[in-house]
Amino acid sequence: MRTTTSVGMWAGGGFTALALLYLVVLSVMMVRELPFPPEEPFTTTFHAIMILAALILVPLWSAVHLATPADRQVFTLISLAFVVMNAVVVCANRFVALTMVRQSPGLGRTAGLEWFQPYGWPSVMYAFEILGWGVFFSLACLFLAPAFHAPGLERGIAATLAAMGILSLGGALGLFVGSTALLGVIAPLAWGLGPAAATVLIMFWLRARPRDPLR
């Protein structure tokens, strides 16, 4: 359990820092009344944050899965699968944005480029992004919540995860009905402040777990 706890703590700390950085950058844009989609250097900053955040959730969720009692691991395993799916689609969107979308104007190849923009609607890649954070991440949170059922800290974690899952799903439903404005309201809570709070609580939970020196 020592290795599991260490990995979970490092991943949790890294994700919390990224979530807070996301909120700081977003706040700077709002204070300066900058347009959205963002311009440079905010565009690259957001891409880097989202790639790292989606990836670092995988070791964090893996640590939670291994630290959870066996009779609850069915929930954590399902949740982990959805976190991996989220990482795949989010990283695909951001990688395409950092490579093909960025280089195409300089190469004189802009026909149909609007379908691959990481922001703005309609866009195939933006739909993938919301599929990741709005559907897969939502399901990951909702399936992870039942793994925490003990009174006190665990119920606080479960409540936070459930709230994040509902908010994230609301973002996906907003896009489904064509309301991109709803995403602007949900994003800071569902994919910024909420995950940061849940991760901090999970880190406390990992530290409080009994440790097996053989693991």
Backbone as a chain_set.jsonl record, in Angstrom:
{"seq": "MRTTTSVGMWAGGGFTALALLYLVVLSVMMVRELPFPPEEPFTTTFHAIMILAALILVPLWSAVHLATPADRQVFTLISLAFVVMNAVVVCANRFVALTMVRQSPGLGRTAGLEWFQPYGWPSVMYAFEILGWGVFFSLACLFLAPAFHAPGLERGIAATLAAMGILSLGGALGLFVGSTALLGVIAPLAWGLGPAAATVLIMFWLRARPRDPLR", "coords": {"N": [[0.818, -1.204, 0.0], [2.14, 1.133, 0.426], [3.454, 2.006, -1.926], [1.231, 2.401, -3.578], [-0.1, 4.466, -2.194], [1.846, 6.487, -2.369], [2.016, 6.941, -5.153], [-0.611, 7.771, -5.618], [-0.676, 10.11, -4.049], [1.258, 11.769, -5.256], [0.174, 11.97, -7.866], [-2.302, 13.085, -7.227], [-1.538, 15.537, -6.073], [-0.301, 16.709, -8.293], [-2.469, 16.881, -10.103], [-4.197, 18.581, -8.694], [-2.707, 20.952, -8.644], [-2.661, 21.515, -11.387], [-5.405, 21.877, -11.882], [-5.919, 24.154, -10.338], [-4.231, 25.952, -11.633], [-5.502, 26.052, -14.101], [-7.88, 27.354, -13.325], [-6.814, 29.8, -12.502], [-5.697, 30.847, -14.896], [-8.029, 30.993, -16.413], [-9.412, 32.873, -14.884], [-7.791, 35.135, -15.204], [-8.218, 35.656, -17.909], [-10.925, 36.348, -17.788], [-10.895, 38.637, -16.159], [-9.426, 40.381, -17.73], [-11.161, 40.589, -19.763], [-10.928, 39.087, -22.102], [-11.357, 37.563, -25.338], [-13.177, 34.532, -26.108], [-13.093, 31.679, -28.117], [-9.75, 31.289, -26.691], [-6.794, 33.329, -27.269], [-3.288, 33.18, -28.208], [-0.918, 33.628, -25.517], [-2.648, 31.907, -24.266], [-4.06, 29.842, -25.505], [-2.217, 27.689, -26.077], [-1.427, 27.233, -23.455], [-3.807, 26.304, -22.231], [-4.163, 23.95, -23.728], [-1.911, 22.433, -22.953], [-2.37, 22.179, -20.187], [-4.78, 20.704, -20.168], [-4.058, 18.297, -21.437], [-2.094, 17.259, -19.672], [-3.618, 17.137, -17.314], [-5.683, 15.307, -17.954], [-4.173, 13.017, -18.393], [-2.855, 12.589, -15.918], [-4.883, 11.912, -14.272], [-5.228, 9.203, -14.623], [-3.156, 7.606, -13.212], [-3.909, 8.515, -10.66], [-6.588, 7.623, -10.33], [-6.043, 4.918, -10.566], [-4.569, 4.406, -8.26], [-6.542, 4.9, -6.343], [-8.289, 2.83, -6.979], [-6.747, 0.533, -6.281], [-6.453, 0.975, -3.571], [-8.945, 0.693, -2.564], [-11.344, -1.278, -0.762], [-11.863, -4.763, -1.583], [-14.542, -5.526, -2.057], [-15.662, -3.285, -3.109], [-14.368, -2.667, -5.367], [-15.378, -3.14, -7.893], [-16.776, -0.862, -8.612], [-14.729, 1.059, -8.693], [-13.118, 0.035, -10.696], [-14.703, 0.138, -13.028], [-15.022, 2.9, -13.095], [-12.343, 3.692, -13.465], [-11.931, 2.752, -16.07], [-13.529, 4.511, -17.544], [-12.163, 6.895, -17.01], [-9.778, 6.457, -18.392], [-10.792, 6.388, -21.002], [-11.657, 9.012, -21.19], [-9.173, 10.333, -21.082], [-8.045, 9.514, -23.507], [-9.695, 10.665, -25.591], [-9.637, 13.405, -24.947], [-6.879, 14.027, -25.012], [-6.412, 13.419, -27.678], [-7.869, 15.44, -29.009], [-6.508, 17.78, -28.088], [-3.912, 17.28, -28.974], [-4.201, 17.199, -31.742], [-4.914, 19.869, -32.077], [-2.559, 21.188, -31.31], [-0.831, 20.409, -33.278], [-1.788, 19.681, -36.16], [-3.885, 21.653, -36.514], [-2.561, 23.996, -35.774], [-0.398, 24.132, -37.584], [-1.479, 24.041, -40.13], [-2.449, 26.58, -41.374], [-0.001, 27.871, -42.037], [0.938, 26.135, -43.923], [-0.769, 26.514, -45.947], [-3.085, 25.016, -46.012], [-6.096, 25.085, -45.34], [-8.686, 24.368, -45.829], [-11.687, 23.153, -44.637], [-10.749, 23.223, -42.056], [-12.095, 24.259, -39.915], [-13.627, 22.268, -38.803], [-11.989, 20.924, -37.14], [-11.227, 22.477, -35.052], [-10.263, 23.14, -31.659], [-11.938, 24.541, -30.008], [-15.146, 26.208, -30.12], [-18.182, 25.974, -32.03], [-19.991, 24.498, -34.713], [-17.789, 21.686, -34.285], [-15.801, 18.862, -34.849], [-13.699, 17.995, -33.183], [-14.106, 19.484, -30.888], [-16.471, 18.382, -30.058], [-15.524, 15.865, -29.365], [-13.983, 16.604, -27.141], [-15.95, 17.403, -25.292], [-17.311, 15.021, -25.149], [-15.408, 13.59, -23.758], [-14.901, 15.068, -21.217], [-17.533, 15.7, -20.524], [-19.098, 13.375, -20.705], [-17.589, 10.842, -20.389], [-15.905, 11.522, -18.171], [-17.861, 12.338, -16.408], [-19.287, 9.911, -15.998], [-17.222, 8.462, -14.862], [-16.907, 9.764, -12.398], [-19.455, 9.385, -11.271], [-19.603, 6.6, -11.048], [-17.487, 6.15, -9.349], [-18.251, 7.299, -6.958], [-19.973, 5.509, -5.344], [-18.049, 3.869, -4.214], [-17.102, 5.055, -1.989], [-18.354, 5.024, 1.063], [-18.357, 5.061, 3.814], [-19.021, 6.767, 6.935], [-18.388, 10.317, 7.409], [-15.364, 11.464, 6.098], [-15.342, 9.865, 3.74], [-18.004, 9.942, 2.837], [-18.166, 12.618, 2.267], [-16.413, 12.761, 0.103], [-17.811, 11.138, -1.704], [-20.157, 12.67, -2.091], [-19.101, 14.963, -3.278], [-18.02, 13.891, -5.639], [-20.375, 12.94, -6.845], [-21.732, 15.347, -7.289], [-19.962, 16.566, -9.11], [-20.161, 14.743, -11.205], [-22.825, 15.06, -12.024], [-22.852, 17.769, -12.782], [-20.937, 17.722, -14.851], [-22.191, 16.047, -16.69], [-24.3, 17.703, -17.251], [-23.006, 19.633, -18.773], [-22.471, 18.183, -21.112], [-25.085, 17.669, -21.967], [-25.872, 20.258, -22.427], [-24.395, 20.917, -24.712], [-25.543, 19.082, -26.414], [-28.091, 20.092, -26.831], [-27.409, 22.371, -28.055], [-26.597, 24.562, -26.528], [-24.059, 26.305, -25.938], [-23.375, 28.292, -24.195], [-24.042, 27.406, -21.672], [-21.982, 25.71, -21.072], [-19.906, 27.436, -20.423], [-20.618, 28.268, -17.91], [-20.661, 25.93, -16.431], [-18.105, 24.748, -16.726], [-15.917, 25.903, -15.024], [-16.662, 24.916, -12.489], [-17.289, 22.137, -12.75], [-15.036, 21.055, -14.011], [-12.857, 22.195, -12.861], [-12.781, 23.658, -10.119], [-14.35, 21.777, -8.674], [-13.169, 19.108, -9.253], [-10.61, 19.665, -8.158], [-11.199, 20.034, -5.42], [-12.286, 17.493, -4.806], [-10.067, 15.877, -5.302], [-8.23, 16.714, -3.355], [-9.574, 15.848, -1.049], [-9.545, 13.101, -1.551], [-6.816, 12.633, -1.406], [-6.364, 13.064, 1.341], [-7.829, 10.891, 2.241], [-6.346, 8.726, 1.173], [-3.962, 9.023, 2.606], [-4.876, 8.422, 5.121], [-5.467, 5.753, 5.018], [-4.799, 2.399, 6.133], [-1.506, 1.1, 5.869], [0.139, -1.35, 3.952], [3.225, -2.761, 4.264], [4.293, -4.377, 2.312], [3.42, -3.574, -0.122]], "CA": [[0.0, 0.0, 0.0], [2.996, 2.309, 0.46], [3.632, 2.478, -3.296], [-0.061, 2.895, -4.034], [-0.333, 5.761, -1.576], [2.801, 7.453, -2.923], [1.585, 7.286, -6.517], [-1.841, 8.551, -5.499], [-0.383, 11.439, -3.508], [1.938, 12.554, -6.293], [-0.782, 12.258, -8.936], [-3.294, 14.006, -6.689], [-0.924, 16.86, -5.966], [-0.111, 17.248, -9.641], [-3.755, 17.257, -10.688], [-4.71, 19.752, -7.983], [-1.956, 22.11, -9.138], [-3.12, 21.803, -12.75], [-6.766, 22.406, -11.797], [-5.826, 25.528, -9.843], [-3.639, 26.743, -12.714], [-6.59, 26.241, -15.062], [-8.775, 28.378, -12.793], [-6.098, 31.085, -12.504], [-5.625, 31.317, -16.28], [-9.388, 31.359, -16.801], [-9.743, 34.114, -14.177], [-7.046, 36.217, -15.859], [-8.941, 35.962, -19.142], [-12.176, 37.022, -17.458], [-10.574, 39.979, -15.652], [-8.981, 41.187, -18.868], [-12.256, 40.572, -20.734], [-10.382, 38.567, -23.35], [-12.354, 36.764, -26.069], [-13.107, 33.069, -26.076], [-11.886, 30.92, -27.807], [-8.606, 32.088, -26.281], [-5.683, 33.549, -28.174], [-2.003, 32.872, -27.589], [-0.406, 32.29, -25.156], [-3.636, 31.156, -23.488], [-4.448, 28.629, -26.219], [-1.245, 26.633, -25.797], [-1.47, 26.946, -22.018], [-4.963, 25.45, -21.971], [-3.905, 22.633, -24.317], [-0.949, 21.727, -22.109], [-3.025, 21.847, -18.921], [-5.774, 19.663, -20.363], [-3.37, 17.034, -21.719], [-1.483, 16.762, -18.439], [-4.674, 16.826, -16.342], [-6.354, 14.07, -18.358], [-3.246, 11.893, -18.222], [-2.504, 12.35, -14.513], [-6.029, 11.278, -13.609], [-5.125, 7.741, -14.739], [-2.514, 7.049, -12.013], [-4.679, 8.848, -9.453], [-7.707, 6.677, -10.259], [-5.473, 3.581, -10.35], [-4.245, 4.314, -6.838], [-7.809, 4.773, -5.615], [-8.787, 1.477, -7.225], [-5.977, -0.43, -5.505], [-6.619, 1.256, -2.148], [-10.344, 0.453, -2.187], [-11.631, -2.663, -0.384], [-12.195, -5.619, -2.721], [-15.973, -5.591, -2.331], [-16.064, -2.043, -3.754], [-13.5, -2.419, -6.511], [-16.124, -3.162, -9.153], [-17.083, 0.532, -8.933], [-13.501, 1.788, -9.043], [-12.605, -0.475, -11.974], [-15.534, 0.748, -14.071], [-14.669, 4.314, -13.106], [-11.019, 3.816, -14.076], [-12.079, 2.564, -17.521], [-14.041, 5.761, -18.112], [-11.093, 7.897, -16.93], [-8.876, 6.176, -19.51], [-11.488, 6.828, -22.215], [-11.595, 10.473, -21.18], [-7.808, 10.735, -21.425], [-7.799, 9.262, -24.936], [-10.354, 11.62, -26.476], [-9.172, 14.761, -24.641], [-5.52, 14.172, -25.532], [-6.495, 13.434, -29.137], [-8.29, 16.779, -29.403], [-5.47, 18.773, -27.825], [-2.745, 16.988, -29.813], [-4.554, 17.679, -33.088], [-4.869, 21.335, -32.034], [-1.171, 21.636, -31.206], [-0.076, 20.002, -34.472], [-2.436, 19.925, -37.446], [-4.595, 22.931, -36.559], [-1.59, 25.083, -35.673], [0.507, 24.186, -38.732], [-2.188, 24.083, -41.417], [-2.433, 27.886, -42.058], [1.311, 28.127, -42.611], [1.116, 25.245, -45.071], [-1.783, 26.846, -46.939], [-4.076, 23.945, -46.052], [-7.103, 25.495, -44.356], [-10.029, 23.903, -46.211], [-12.293, 22.243, -43.675], [-10.051, 23.269, -40.774], [-13.017, 24.628, -38.837], [-14.172, 21.059, -38.187], [-10.997, 20.357, -36.227], [-10.867, 23.448, -34.034], [-10.478, 22.611, -30.309], [-13.035, 25.307, -29.406], [-16.113, 26.693, -31.111], [-19.19, 24.987, -32.43], [-19.742, 23.056, -34.624], [-16.438, 21.186, -34.498], [-15.689, 17.451, -34.487], [-12.784, 17.819, -32.059], [-14.747, 20.049, -29.697], [-17.431, 17.364, -29.629], [-14.735, 14.852, -28.658], [-13.606, 17.156, -25.846], [-17.109, 17.335, -24.397], [-17.54, 13.594, -24.922], [-14.491, 13.187, -22.702], [-15.167, 15.676, -19.916], [-18.959, 15.762, -20.218], [-19.711, 12.046, -20.621], [-16.724, 9.848, -19.766], [-15.503, 11.963, -16.836], [-19.078, 12.297, -15.595], [-19.538, 8.525, -15.609], [-16.143, 8.067, -13.954], [-17.227, 10.309, -11.074], [-20.682, 8.78, -10.749], [-19.319, 5.217, -10.665], [-16.542, 6.13, -8.234], [-18.912, 7.75, -5.728], [-20.415, 4.429, -4.443], [-16.915, 3.214, -3.555], [-16.894, 5.755, -0.718], [-19.653, 4.925, 1.743], [-18.21, 5.184, 5.267], [-19.356, 8.113, 7.433], [-17.312, 11.292, 7.514], [-14.601, 11.868, 4.918], [-15.744, 9.123, 2.538], [-19.288, 10.452, 2.341], [-17.865, 13.911, 1.66], [-15.849, 12.469, -1.222], [-18.901, 10.638, -2.553], [-21.04, 13.784, -2.433], [-18.387, 15.825, -4.221], [-17.96, 13.176, -6.923], [-21.717, 12.92, -7.43], [-22.013, 16.695, -7.8], [-19.149, 16.749, -10.314], [-20.712, 13.924, -12.279], [-24.061, 15.673, -12.517], [-22.485, 18.999, -13.484], [-20.268, 17.37, -16.103], [-23.222, 15.552, -17.609], [-25.049, 18.883, -17.687], [-22.253, 20.241, -19.862], [-22.704, 17.393, -22.32], [-26.471, 17.897, -22.387], [-25.915, 21.611, -22.977], [-23.92, 20.857, -26.1], [-26.507, 18.28, -27.171], [-29.213, 20.954, -27.221], [-26.864, 23.535, -28.736], [-26.395, 25.684, -25.614], [-22.651, 26.388, -25.555], [-23.244, 29.235, -23.079], [-24.129, 26.632, -20.446], [-20.654, 25.159, -20.801], [-19.102, 28.467, -19.782], [-20.995, 28.322, -16.496], [-20.369, 24.651, -15.797], [-16.701, 24.363, -16.82], [-15.072, 26.184, -13.854], [-17.058, 24.1, -11.346], [-17.247, 20.699, -13.043], [-13.729, 20.605, -14.484], [-11.817, 22.985, -12.22], [-12.885, 23.717, -8.664], [-14.879, 20.511, -8.157], [-12.129, 18.078, -9.231], [-9.542, 20.023, -7.222], [-11.686, 19.736, -4.078], [-12.4, 16.043, -4.659], [-8.723, 15.3, -5.257], [-7.666, 16.987, -2.027], [-10.237, 14.933, -0.113], [-9.033, 11.752, -1.833], [-5.451, 12.577, -0.867], [-6.508, 12.844, 2.787], [-8.3, 9.518, 2.408], [-5.216, 7.836, 0.912], [-3.028, 9.127, 3.721], [-5.478, 7.825, 6.322], [-5.634, 4.32, 4.845], [-3.731, 1.56, 6.7], [-0.515, 0.775, 4.857], [0.777, -2.664, 3.932], [4.598, -2.5, 3.857], [4.701, -5.207, 1.183], [2.872, -3.04, -1.375]], "C": [[0.858, 1.262, 0.0], [3.188, 2.883, -0.937], [2.339, 3.068, -3.838], [-0.347, 4.285, -3.484], [0.58, 6.826, -2.161], [2.389, 7.902, -4.318], [0.336, 8.151, -6.47], [-1.589, 9.958, -5.007], [0.298, 12.316, -4.549], [0.98, 12.934, -7.422], [-1.837, 13.255, -8.462], [-2.762, 15.418, -6.559], [-0.734, 17.511, -7.321], [-1.414, 17.694, -10.27], [-4.327, 18.495, -10.017], [-4.012, 21.019, -8.465], [-2.418, 22.508, -10.535], [-4.527, 22.405, -12.739], [-6.759, 23.856, -11.326], [-5.218, 26.446, -10.895], [-4.678, 27.047, -13.789], [-7.522, 27.36, -14.611], [-8.111, 29.754, -12.797], [-6.05, 31.661, -13.921], [-6.996, 31.766, -16.757], [-9.798, 32.674, -16.146], [-9.052, 35.313, -14.799], [-7.746, 36.629, -17.145], [-10.222, 36.737, -18.852], [-11.925, 38.449, -16.978], [-10.174, 40.907, -16.792], [-10.043, 41.292, -19.954], [-11.754, 40.144, -22.114], [-11.417, 37.668, -24.016], [-12.141, 35.266, -25.856], [-13.746, 32.548, -27.35], [-10.665, 31.79, -27.532], [-7.583, 32.266, -27.394], [-4.402, 33.173, -27.459], [-1.614, 33.958, -26.597], [-1.409, 31.424, -24.41], [-4.019, 29.84, -24.172], [-3.514, 27.475, -25.896], [-1.249, 26.249, -24.328], [-2.622, 26.023, -21.68], [-4.749, 24.04, -22.532], [-2.988, 21.819, -23.414], [-1.584, 21.295, -20.792], [-3.981, 20.678, -19.098], [-5.133, 18.308, -20.659], [-2.817, 16.438, -20.434], [-2.541, 16.353, -17.422], [-5.363, 15.505, -16.685], [-5.457, 12.858, -18.128], [-3.005, 11.569, -16.751], [-3.677, 11.782, -13.72], [-5.922, 9.754, -13.629], [-4.372, 7.133, -13.556], [-3.256, 7.373, -10.719], [-5.822, 7.858, -9.268], [-7.205, 5.257, -10.013], [-5.128, 3.375, -8.887], [-5.506, 4.151, -5.997], [-8.367, 3.363, -5.774], [-8.071, 0.457, -6.345], [-6.142, -0.239, -4.0], [-8.025, 0.964, -1.644], [-10.546, -1.003, -1.791], [-12.176, -3.466, -1.565], [-13.675, -5.612, -3.073], [-16.503, -4.331, -3.001], [-15.277, -1.78, -5.032], [-14.207, -2.536, -7.856], [-16.464, -1.74, -9.581], [-15.831, 1.28, -9.395], [-12.94, 1.317, -10.38], [-13.392, 0.098, -13.149], [-15.174, 2.22, -14.224], [-13.324, 4.543, -13.782], [-11.09, 3.667, -15.593], [-12.581, 3.844, -18.175], [-13.003, 6.881, -18.043], [-10.096, 7.708, -18.067], [-9.502, 6.638, -20.826], [-11.474, 8.34, -22.315], [-10.214, 10.958, -21.61], [-7.547, 10.577, -22.921], [-8.416, 10.347, -25.809], [-9.886, 13.053, -26.221], [-7.775, 14.985, -25.206], [-5.509, 14.187, -27.058], [-6.874, 14.823, -29.632], [-7.157, 17.777, -29.255], [-4.223, 18.533, -28.673], [-2.992, 17.443, -31.249], [-4.466, 19.201, -33.136], [-3.44, 21.857, -32.041], [-0.353, 21.318, -32.449], [-0.795, 20.415, -35.755], [-3.089, 21.302, -37.528], [-3.61, 24.096, -36.555], [-0.765, 25.232, -36.95], [-0.2, 24.381, -40.067], [-2.195, 25.455, -42.083], [-1.09, 28.196, -42.708], [1.599, 27.273, -43.827], [0.11, 25.533, -46.181], [-2.856, 25.798, -47.071], [-5.147, 24.242, -45.002], [-8.517, 25.025, -44.701], [-10.545, 22.877, -45.208], [-11.668, 22.28, -42.296], [-10.988, 23.59, -39.613], [-13.605, 23.407, -38.134], [-13.236, 20.467, -37.14], [-10.554, 21.343, -35.151], [-11.169, 22.904, -32.639], [-11.607, 23.319, -29.566], [-13.971, 25.762, -30.521], [-17.022, 25.575, -31.575], [-19.833, 25.414, -33.732], [-18.287, 22.689, -34.94], [-16.381, 19.739, -34.022], [-14.831, 17.282, -33.235], [-13.352, 18.406, -30.771], [-15.792, 19.075, -29.156], [-16.713, 16.244, -28.885], [-14.355, 15.329, -27.257], [-14.759, 17.043, -24.842], [-17.53, 15.891, -24.165], [-16.659, 13.112, -23.774], [-14.886, 13.724, -21.342], [-16.644, 15.63, -19.528], [-19.627, 14.415, -20.048], [-18.808, 11.069, -19.867], [-16.297, 10.247, -18.351], [-16.697, 11.971, -15.893], [-19.352, 10.89, -15.098], [-18.462, 8.018, -14.659], [-16.442, 8.539, -12.534], [-18.43, 9.605, -10.463], [-20.462, 7.328, -10.322], [-18.341, 5.144, -9.495], [-17.222, 6.474, -6.91], [-19.355, 6.598, -4.817], [-19.274, 3.698, -3.737], [-16.612, 3.838, -2.198], [-18.238, 5.807, 0.026], [-19.561, 5.068, 3.248], [-18.555, 6.607, 5.709], [-18.129, 9.019, 7.465], [-16.674, 11.618, 6.187], [-15.089, 11.173, 3.66], [-17.067, 9.636, 1.981], [-19.118, 11.842, 1.733], [-17.294, 13.748, 0.273], [-16.955, 12.027, -2.174], [-19.819, 11.76, -2.999], [-20.388, 14.703, -3.458], [-18.318, 15.189, -5.599], [-19.321, 13.159, -7.612], [-22.075, 14.279, -8.016], [-21.236, 16.973, -9.08], [-19.719, 15.966, -11.486], [-21.96, 14.529, -12.885], [-23.762, 16.944, -13.304], [-21.836, 18.703, -14.832], [-21.266, 16.878, -17.139], [-24.088, 16.695, -18.111], [-24.343, 19.613, -18.815], [-22.464, 19.51, -21.174], [-24.113, 17.61, -22.856], [-26.63, 19.292, -22.983], [-25.463, 21.643, -24.419], [-24.912, 20.101, -26.978], [-27.672, 19.133, -27.653], [-28.727, 22.249, -27.861], [-26.636, 24.741, -27.861], [-24.936, 25.705, -25.147], [-22.439, 27.363, -24.408], [-23.286, 28.505, -21.745], [-22.772, 26.055, -20.064], [-19.767, 26.165, -20.085], [-19.388, 28.597, -18.303], [-20.536, 27.067, -15.765], [-18.873, 24.377, -15.696], [-15.872, 24.675, -15.579], [-15.398, 25.311, -12.649], [-16.83, 22.614, -11.603], [-15.849, 20.214, -13.384], [-12.567, 21.407, -13.895], [-11.894, 22.88, -10.71], [-13.359, 22.393, -8.068], [-13.84, 19.404, -8.126], [-10.988, 18.383, -8.276], [-9.954, 19.691, -5.79], [-11.768, 18.235, -3.838], [-11.033, 15.392, -4.527], [-8.061, 15.526, -3.909], [-8.27, 16.047, -0.99], [-9.734, 13.5, -0.305], [-7.611, 11.593, -1.309], [-5.47, 12.375, 0.639], [-6.929, 11.402, 3.07], [-7.166, 8.515, 2.197], [-4.222, 7.838, 2.067], [-3.556, 8.427, 4.975], [-5.633, 6.323, 6.225], [-4.512, 3.563, 5.543], [-2.795, 1.088, 5.61], [0.037, -0.638, 5.056], [2.199, -2.478, 3.446], [5.065, -3.323, 2.673], [4.229, -4.667, -0.141], [3.324, -1.612, -1.567]], "O": [[0.385, 2.335, -0.374], [3.1, 4.096, -1.129], [2.352, 4.116, -4.484], [-0.782, 5.174, -4.215], [0.141, 7.946, -2.421], [2.41, 9.093, -4.629], [0.231, 9.143, -7.192], [-2.213, 10.905, -5.486], [-0.055, 13.485, -4.702], [0.972, 14.076, -7.879], [-2.221, 14.16, -9.202], [-3.449, 16.383, -6.894], [-0.972, 18.707, -7.488], [-1.477, 18.752, -10.897], [-4.88, 19.366, -10.688], [-4.66, 22.046, -8.671], [-2.551, 23.694, -10.835], [-4.811, 23.333, -13.496], [-7.502, 24.688, -11.847], [-5.64, 27.594, -11.035], [-4.729, 28.156, -14.322], [-7.91, 28.213, -15.41], [-8.768, 30.761, -13.065], [-6.336, 32.842, -14.116], [-7.122, 32.793, -17.424], [-10.457, 33.501, -16.776], [-9.645, 36.385, -14.913], [-7.856, 37.819, -17.439], [-10.566, 37.67, -19.577], [-12.657, 39.367, -17.347], [-10.545, 42.081, -16.807], [-9.856, 41.996, -20.947], [-12.095, 40.737, -23.138], [-12.259, 37.079, -23.338], [-11.06, 34.817, -25.475], [-14.871, 32.945, -27.653], [-10.549, 32.893, -28.068], [-7.511, 31.47, -28.331], [-4.408, 32.883, -26.262], [-1.952, 35.121, -26.816], [-1.07, 30.327, -23.967], [-4.274, 28.841, -23.5], [-3.963, 26.403, -25.489], [-1.093, 25.076, -23.988], [-2.449, 25.063, -20.929], [-5.11, 23.053, -21.891], [-3.257, 20.648, -23.142], [-1.364, 20.175, -20.331], [-4.0, 19.761, -18.277], [-5.614, 17.281, -20.182], [-3.037, 15.264, -20.138], [-2.387, 15.339, -16.741], [-5.599, 14.68, -15.803], [-5.93, 11.798, -17.718], [-2.956, 10.397, -16.376], [-3.494, 11.238, -12.632], [-6.465, 9.084, -12.751], [-4.898, 6.211, -12.932], [-3.229, 6.579, -9.778], [-6.007, 7.316, -8.178], [-7.866, 4.476, -9.328], [-5.362, 2.302, -8.332], [-5.535, 3.36, -5.054], [-8.86, 2.774, -4.813], [-8.717, -0.391, -5.729], [-5.986, -1.192, -3.236], [-8.273, 0.984, -0.438], [-9.973, -1.889, -2.426], [-12.86, -2.925, -2.434], [-14.035, -5.683, -4.248], [-17.66, -4.294, -3.419], [-15.502, -0.774, -5.704], [-13.678, -2.071, -8.865], [-16.448, -1.432, -10.773], [-15.871, 2.038, -10.364], [-12.351, 2.107, -11.118], [-12.805, 0.5, -14.154], [-15.039, 2.726, -15.338], [-13.174, 5.471, -14.576], [-10.391, 4.372, -16.321], [-12.107, 4.22, -19.247], [-12.965, 7.733, -18.93], [-9.62, 8.686, -18.644], [-8.817, 7.215, -21.67], [-11.3, 8.892, -23.402], [-10.099, 11.886, -22.41], [-6.893, 11.425, -23.528], [-7.738, 10.897, -26.678], [-9.75, 13.835, -27.162], [-7.514, 16.022, -25.814], [-4.697, 14.882, -27.667], [-6.266, 15.331, -30.575], [-6.868, 18.536, -30.18], [-3.545, 19.488, -29.053], [-2.105, 18.002, -31.893], [-3.995, 19.763, -34.124], [-3.143, 22.853, -32.7], [0.712, 21.901, -32.652], [-0.425, 21.416, -36.368], [-2.875, 22.035, -38.493], [-3.814, 25.08, -37.265], [-0.465, 26.355, -37.357], [0.413, 24.836, -41.033], [-1.962, 25.514, -43.291], [-1.049, 28.729, -43.817], [2.415, 27.643, -44.671], [0.127, 24.884, -47.228], [-3.482, 25.685, -48.125], [-5.101, 23.703, -43.896], [-9.449, 25.266, -43.933], [-9.904, 21.855, -44.967], [-12.009, 21.459, -41.444], [-10.71, 23.238, -38.466], [-14.036, 23.506, -36.985], [-13.637, 19.613, -36.35], [-9.605, 21.07, -34.416], [-12.208, 22.276, -32.437], [-12.169, 22.777, -28.615], [-13.631, 25.707, -31.703], [-16.676, 24.395, -31.519], [-20.198, 26.582, -33.87], [-17.647, 23.329, -35.774], [-16.851, 19.42, -32.93], [-15.183, 16.522, -32.333], [-13.106, 17.881, -29.685], [-15.975, 18.958, -27.944], [-17.225, 15.729, -27.892], [-14.398, 14.556, -26.3], [-14.563, 16.639, -23.696], [-18.05, 15.565, -23.098], [-17.095, 12.332, -22.928], [-15.171, 12.959, -20.421], [-16.974, 15.534, -18.346], [-20.619, 14.305, -19.327], [-19.201, 10.529, -18.833], [-16.319, 9.422, -17.438], [-16.562, 11.648, -14.712], [-19.621, 10.689, -13.914], [-18.749, 7.236, -13.753], [-16.249, 7.791, -11.576], [-18.426, 9.269, -9.279], [-21.062, 6.871, -9.349], [-18.362, 4.179, -8.731], [-16.809, 5.988, -5.857], [-19.139, 6.684, -3.609], [-19.51, 2.982, -2.763], [-15.948, 3.228, -1.36], [-19.14, 6.553, -0.357], [-20.592, 5.186, 3.911], [-18.395, 7.55, 4.935], [-16.991, 8.554, 7.539], [-17.363, 12.009, 5.244], [-15.237, 11.812, 2.618], [-17.221, 9.748, 0.765], [-19.832, 12.208, 0.799], [-17.641, 14.5, -0.638], [-17.024, 12.487, -3.314], [-20.221, 11.804, -4.161], [-21.042, 15.166, -4.392], [-18.529, 15.859, -6.61], [-19.407, 13.343, -8.826], [-22.648, 14.364, -9.102], [-21.777, 17.545, -10.027], [-19.757, 16.455, -12.615], [-22.142, 14.517, -14.103], [-24.342, 17.174, -14.364], [-22.143, 19.35, -15.833], [-21.197, 17.245, -18.312], [-24.558, 16.674, -19.249], [-24.991, 20.152, -19.713], [-22.619, 20.135, -22.224], [-24.309, 17.721, -24.066], [-27.41, 19.497, -23.913], [-26.071, 22.313, -25.254], [-25.1, 20.44, -28.147], [-28.183, 18.926, -28.753], [-29.531, 23.127, -28.177], [-26.491, 25.85, -28.377], [-24.619, 25.18, -24.08], [-21.429, 27.277, -23.71], [-22.641, 28.931, -20.786], [-22.451, 25.927, -18.883], [-18.964, 25.788, -19.232], [-18.516, 28.987, -17.525], [-20.08, 27.133, -14.624], [-18.413, 23.832, -14.693], [-15.168, 23.785, -15.1], [-14.506, 24.994, -11.863], [-16.247, 21.916, -10.773], [-15.505, 19.073, -13.079], [-11.435, 21.312, -14.369], [-11.162, 22.105, -10.094], [-12.817, 21.94, -7.059], [-13.633, 18.802, -7.073], [-10.448, 17.473, -7.647], [-9.163, 19.134, -5.029], [-11.363, 17.755, -2.78], [-10.855, 14.464, -3.737], [-7.404, 14.63, -3.379], [-7.553, 15.511, -0.145], [-9.525, 12.775, 0.668], [-7.248, 10.524, -0.818], [-4.675, 11.597, 1.166], [-6.448, 10.776, 4.014], [-7.039, 7.558, 2.961], [-3.705, 6.791, 2.458], [-2.785, 7.908, 5.782], [-5.903, 5.667, 7.231], [-3.374, 4.034, 5.551], [-3.248, 0.712, 4.53], [0.354, -1.054, 6.17], [2.387, -2.067, 2.301], [6.103, -3.027, 2.082], [4.577, -5.213, -1.188], [2.97, -0.981, -2.563]]}, "num_chains": 1, "name": "protein.A"}
